[in-house]
Amino acid sequence: MPTGTTTPELRSFTAQFVSSTRGARLARRLAVRRMKEWGYPPASDASFTLALVVGELAANAVQHGRIPGRDFTLRLTLDAAAGLVCIEVADAASAKRPPTAPPSSCPEGESGRGLLLVDALAVRWGVVPRRPVGKTVWAEVSVDGG
């Protein structure tokens, strides 16, 4: 069940999703809805950028971090004072970690470009271990001019 907190400068949203393509789509849609509630309409640059990054990280969690029977978690934290929203997508696959940097060129296959997109759109991004198991891939996106 989604939860949220609100303070004048810091707002957050957390939800758990089934590790499926449907779950990834729902995560993206709920992220856009939450941004709208925080004052960033779906057509804004901030919301559009967030939707792309959430979509890529959620799709990666489903495709590369899926453990049967385990969900993934999305957490958004808006820091209005800093003009940033932090996106965190956590999954249960500890051994399957993304590279520390995106590939230097686009591969010819149908996949592999997601981290290039995240790297281009995010202020910064990375991956950290999740306790007790798994990993969290995070990205910070600017919302200035929202």
C-alpha positions as protocol buffer text, in pm:
chain_id: "A"
residue {
  index: 1
  type: MET
  ca { x: 0 y: 0 z: 0 }
}
residue {
  index: 2
  type: PRO
  ca { x: 145 y: 340 z: -94 }
}
residue {
  index: 3
  type: THR
  ca { x: 244 y: 564 z: 190 }
}
residue {
  index: 4
  type: GLY
  ca { x: 344 y: 926 z: 190 }
}
residue {
  index: 5
  type: THR
  ca { x: 468 y: 1195 z: 421 }
}
residue {
  index: 6
  type: THR
  ca { x: 455 y: 1568 z: 378 }
}
residue {
  index: 7
  type: THR
  ca { x: 664 y: 1844 z: 530 }
}
residue {
  index: 8
  type: PRO
  ca { x: 719 y: 2188 z: 382 }
}
residue {
  index: 9
  type: GLU
  ca { x: 1053 y: 2097 z: 224 }
}
residue {
  index: 10
  type: LEU
  ca { x: 1066 y: 1717 z: 216 }
}
residue {
  index: 11
  type: ARG
  ca { x: 798 y: 1484 z: 82 }
}
residue {
  index: 12
  type: SER
  ca { x: 815 y: 1111 z: 23 }
}
residue {
  index: 13
  type: PHE
  ca { x: 621 y: 829 z: -134 }
}
residue {
  index: 14
  type: THR
  ca { x: 687 y: 455 z: -107 }
}
residue {
  index: 15
  type: ALA
  ca { x: 507 y: 166 z: -275 }
}
residue {
  index: 16
  type: GLN
  ca { x: 571 y: -200 z: -343 }
}
residue {
  index: 17
  type: PHE
  ca { x: 499 y: -359 z: -682 }
}
residue {
  index: 18
  type: VAL
  ca { x: 481 y: -706 z: -830 }
}
residue {
  index: 19
  type: SER
  ca { x: 800 y: -773 z: -1025 }
}
residue {
  index: 20
  type: SER
  ca { x: 636 y: -776 z: -1369 }
}
residue {
  index: 21
  type: THR
  ca { x: 604 y: -546 z: -1668 }
}
residue {
  index: 22
  type: ARG
  ca { x: 262 y: -448 z: -1535 }
}
residue {
  index: 23
  type: GLY
  ca { x: 421 y: -360 z: -1200 }
}
residue {
  index: 24
  type: ALA
  ca { x: 683 y: -145 z: -1373 }
}
residue {
  index: 25
  type: ARG
  ca { x: 413 y: 43 z: -1569 }
}
residue {
  index: 26
  type: LEU
  ca { x: 211 y: 97 z: -1252 }
}
residue {
  index: 27
  type: ALA
  ca { x: 519 y: 230 z: -1070 }
}
residue {
  index: 28
  type: ARG
  ca { x: 575 y: 485 z: -1347 }
}
residue {
  index: 29
  type: ARG
  ca { x: 209 y: 590 z: -1349 }
}
residue {
  index: 30
  type: LEU
  ca { x: 191 y: 629 z: -971 }
}
residue {
  index: 31
  type: ALA
  ca { x: 515 y: 829 z: -974 }
}
residue {
  index: 32
  type: VAL
  ca { x: 362 y: 1074 z: -1224 }
}
residue {
  index: 33
  type: ARG
  ca { x: 44 y: 1092 z: -1016 }
}
residue {
  index: 34
  type: ARG
  ca { x: 247 y: 1168 z: -703 }
}
residue {
  index: 35
  type: MET
  ca { x: 441 y: 1439 z: -887 }
}
residue {
  index: 36
  type: LYS
  ca { x: 108 y: 1596 z: -987 }
}
residue {
  index: 37
  type: GLU
  ca { x: 2 y: 1595 z: -620 }
}
residue {
  index: 38
  type: TRP
  ca { x: 332 y: 1768 z: -537 }
}
residue {
  index: 39
  type: GLY
  ca { x: 264 y: 2044 z: -791 }
}
residue {
  index: 40
  type: TYR
  ca { x: 437 y: 1910 z: -1103 }
}
residue {
  index: 41
  type: PRO
  ca { x: 179 y: 1845 z: -1378 }
}
residue {
  index: 42
  type: PRO
  ca { x: 225 y: 1539 z: -1600 }
}
residue {
  index: 43
  type: ALA
  ca { x: 321 y: 1762 z: -1895 }
}
residue {
  index: 44
  type: SER
  ca { x: 599 y: 1937 z: -1699 }
}
residue {
  index: 45
  type: ASP
  ca { x: 964 y: 1868 z: -1774 }
}
residue {
  index: 46
  type: ALA
  ca { x: 1016 y: 1751 z: -1414 }
}
residue {
  index: 47
  type: SER
  ca { x: 734 y: 1496 z: -1430 }
}
residue {
  index: 48
  type: PHE
  ca { x: 831 y: 1377 z: -1778 }
}
residue {
  index: 49
  type: THR
  ca { x: 1194 y: 1326 z: -1674 }
}
residue {
  index: 50
  type: LEU
  ca { x: 1091 y: 1147 z: -1357 }
}
residue {
  index: 51
  type: ALA
  ca { x: 859 y: 917 z: -1556 }
}
residue {
  index: 52
  type: LEU
  ca { x: 1142 y: 819 z: -1790 }
}
residue {
  index: 53
  type: VAL
  ca { x: 1388 y: 747 z: -1509 }
}
residue {
  index: 54
  type: VAL
  ca { x: 1135 y: 558 z: -1296 }
}
residue {
  index: 55
  type: GLY
  ca { x: 1033 y: 360 z: -1605 }
}
residue {
  index: 56
  type: GLU
  ca { x: 1392 y: 259 z: -1680 }
}
residue {
  index: 57
  type: LEU
  ca { x: 1483 y: 170 z: -1321 }
}
residue {
  index: 58
  type: ALA
  ca { x: 1160 y: -24 z: -1266 }
}
residue {
  index: 59
  type: ALA
  ca { x: 1202 y: -210 z: -1597 }
}
residue {
  index: 60
  type: ASN
  ca { x: 1559 y: -300 z: -1497 }
}
residue {
  index: 61
  type: ALA
  ca { x: 1439 y: -424 z: -1158 }
}
residue {
  index: 62
  type: VAL
  ca { x: 1188 y: -648 z: -1333 }
}
residue {
  index: 63
  type: GLN
  ca { x: 1419 y: -770 z: -1609 }
}
residue {
  index: 64
  type: HIS
  ca { x: 1749 y: -803 z: -1424 }
}
residue {
  index: 65
  type: GLY
  ca { x: 1661 y: -804 z: -1055 }
}
residue {
  index: 66
  type: ARG
  ca { x: 1358 y: -1027 z: -1046 }
}
residue {
  index: 67
  type: ILE
  ca { x: 1354 y: -1307 z: -793 }
}
residue {
  index: 68
  type: PRO
  ca { x: 1039 y: -1524 z: -824 }
}
residue {
  index: 69
  type: GLY
  ca { x: 793 y: -1439 z: -552 }
}
residue {
  index: 70
  type: ARG
  ca { x: 969 y: -1113 z: -456 }
}
residue {
  index: 71
  type: ASP
  ca { x: 842 y: -764 z: -531 }
}
residue {
  index: 72
  type: PHE
  ca { x: 1031 y: -443 z: -598 }
}
residue {
  index: 73
  type: THR
  ca { x: 992 y: -117 z: -411 }
}
residue {
  index: 74
  type: LEU
  ca { x: 977 y: 239 z: -542 }
}
residue {
  index: 75
  type: ARG
  ca { x: 1055 y: 532 z: -316 }
}
residue {
  index: 76
  type: LEU
  ca { x: 1039 y: 896 z: -421 }
}
residue {
  index: 77
  type: THR
  ca { x: 1168 y: 1175 z: -201 }
}
residue {
  index: 78
  type: LEU
  ca { x: 1112 y: 1535 z: -306 }
}
residue {
  index: 79
  type: ASP
  ca { x: 1354 y: 1786 z: -155 }
}
residue {
  index: 80
  type: ALA
  ca { x: 1193 y: 2112 z: -262 }
}
residue {
  index: 81
  type: ALA
  ca { x: 1469 y: 2323 z: -110 }
}
residue {
  index: 82
  type: ALA
  ca { x: 1734 y: 2143 z: -317 }
}
residue {
  index: 83
  type: GLY
  ca { x: 1512 y: 2123 z: -626 }
}
residue {
  index: 84
  type: LEU
  ca { x: 1561 y: 1746 z: -649 }
}
residue {
  index: 85
  type: VAL
  ca { x: 1360 y: 1430 z: -635 }
}
residue {
  index: 86
  type: CYS
  ca { x: 1543 y: 1112 z: -539 }
}
residue {
  index: 87
  type: ILE
  ca { x: 1416 y: 795 z: -704 }
}
residue {
  index: 88
  type: GLU
  ca { x: 1501 y: 463 z: -540 }
}
residue {
  index: 89
  type: VAL
  ca { x: 1410 y: 126 z: -688 }
}
residue {
  index: 90
  type: ALA
  ca { x: 1495 y: -172 z: -466 }
}
residue {
  index: 91
  type: ASP
  ca { x: 1487 y: -537 z: -570 }
}
residue {
  index: 92
  type: ALA
  ca { x: 1590 y: -867 z: -412 }
}
residue {
  index: 93
  type: ALA
  ca { x: 1874 y: -964 z: -647 }
}
residue {
  index: 94
  type: SER
  ca { x: 2203 y: -892 z: -472 }
}
residue {
  index: 95
  type: ALA
  ca { x: 2423 y: -1065 z: -730 }
}
residue {
  index: 96
  type: LYS
  ca { x: 2282 y: -883 z: -1033 }
}
residue {
  index: 97
  type: ARG
  ca { x: 2422 y: -532 z: -997 }
}
residue {
  index: 98
  type: PRO
  ca { x: 2422 y: -272 z: -1273 }
}
residue {
  index: 99
  type: PRO
  ca { x: 2756 y: -136 z: -1389 }
}
residue {
  index: 100
  type: THR
  ca { x: 2888 y: 166 z: -1200 }
}
residue {
  index: 101
  type: ALA
  ca { x: 2870 y: 367 z: -1522 }
}
residue {
  index: 102
  type: PRO
  ca { x: 2655 y: 334 z: -1834 }
}
residue {
  index: 103
  type: PRO
  ca { x: 2806 y: 172 z: -2143 }
}
residue {
  index: 104
  type: SER
  ca { x: 3022 y: 414 z: -2343 }
}
residue {
  index: 105
  type: SER
  ca { x: 2818 y: 353 z: -2658 }
}
residue {
  index: 106
  type: CYS
  ca { x: 2476 y: 219 z: -2742 }
}
residue {
  index: 107
  type: PRO
  ca { x: 2477 y: -155 z: -2802 }
}
residue {
  index: 108
  type: GLU
  ca { x: 2321 y: -282 z: -3122 }
}
residue {
  index: 109
  type: GLY
  ca { x: 2070 y: -505 z: -2938 }
}
residue {
  index: 110
  type: GLU
  ca { x: 1719 y: -419 z: -2832 }
}
residue {
  index: 111
  type: SER
  ca { x: 1820 y: -346 z: -2474 }
}
residue {
  index: 112
  type: GLY
  ca { x: 2109 y: -195 z: -2282 }
}
residue {
  index: 113
  type: ARG
  ca { x: 2038 y: 173 z: -2336 }
}
residue {
  index: 114
  type: GLY
  ca { x: 1843 y: 234 z: -2015 }
}
residue {
  index: 115
  type: LEU
  ca { x: 2140 y: 339 z: -1804 }
}
residue {
  index: 116
  type: LEU
  ca { x: 2253 y: 576 z: -2081 }
}
residue {
  index: 117
  type: LEU
  ca { x: 1914 y: 743 z: -2051 }
}
residue {
  index: 118
  type: VAL
  ca { x: 1931 y: 751 z: -1670 }
}
residue {
  index: 119
  type: ASP
  ca { x: 2285 y: 894 z: -1686 }
}
residue {
  index: 120
  type: ALA
  ca { x: 2174 y: 1166 z: -1930 }
}
residue {
  index: 121
  type: LEU
  ca { x: 1864 y: 1268 z: -1733 }
}
residue {
  index: 122
  type: ALA
  ca { x: 1976 y: 1232 z: -1372 }
}
residue {
  index: 123
  type: VAL
  ca { x: 2193 y: 1475 z: -1179 }
}
residue {
  index: 124
  type: ARG
  ca { x: 2363 y: 1165 z: -1042 }
}
residue {
  index: 125
  type: TRP
  ca { x: 2282 y: 798 z: -986 }
}
residue {
  index: 126
  type: GLY
  ca { x: 2424 y: 488 z: -825 }
}
residue {
  index: 127
  type: VAL
  ca { x: 2360 y: 156 z: -660 }
}
residue {
  index: 128
  type: VAL
  ca { x: 2385 y: 49 z: -295 }
}
residue {
  index: 129
  type: PRO
  ca { x: 2331 y: -284 z: -119 }
}
residue {
  index: 130
  type: ARG
  ca { x: 1989 y: -332 z: 39 }
}
residue {
  index: 131
  type: ARG
  ca { x: 1971 y: -501 z: 376 }
}
residue {
  index: 132
  type: PRO
  ca { x: 1913 y: -783 z: 441 }
}
residue {
  index: 133
  type: VAL
  ca { x: 1917 y: -880 z: 72 }
}
residue {
  index: 134
  type: GLY
  ca { x: 1913 y: -712 z: -265 }
}
residue {
  index: 135
  type: LYS
  ca { x: 2014 y: -374 z: -398 }
}
residue {
  index: 136
  type: THR
  ca { x: 1876 y: -26 z: -444 }
}
residue {
  index: 137
  type: VAL
  ca { x: 1941 y: 168 z: -763 }
}
residue {
  index: 138
  type: TRP
  ca { x: 1887 y: 539 z: -709 }
}
residue {
  index: 139
  type: ALA
  ca { x: 1887 y: 854 z: -919 }
}
residue {
  index: 140
  type: GLU
  ca { x: 1842 y: 1220 z: -842 }
}
residue {
  index: 141
  type: VAL
  ca { x: 1645 y: 1428 z: -1090 }
}
residue {
  index: 142
  type: SER
  ca { x: 1620 y: 1806 z: -1097 }
}
residue {
  index: 143
  type: VAL
  ca { x: 1273 y: 1954 z: -1057 }
}
residue {
  index: 144
  type: ASP
  ca { x: 1375 y: 2318 z: -1090 }
}
residue {
  index: 145
  type: GLY
  ca { x: 1147 y: 2497 z: -1330 }
}
residue {
  index: 146
  type: GLY
  ca { x: 879 y: 2227 z: -1256 }
}
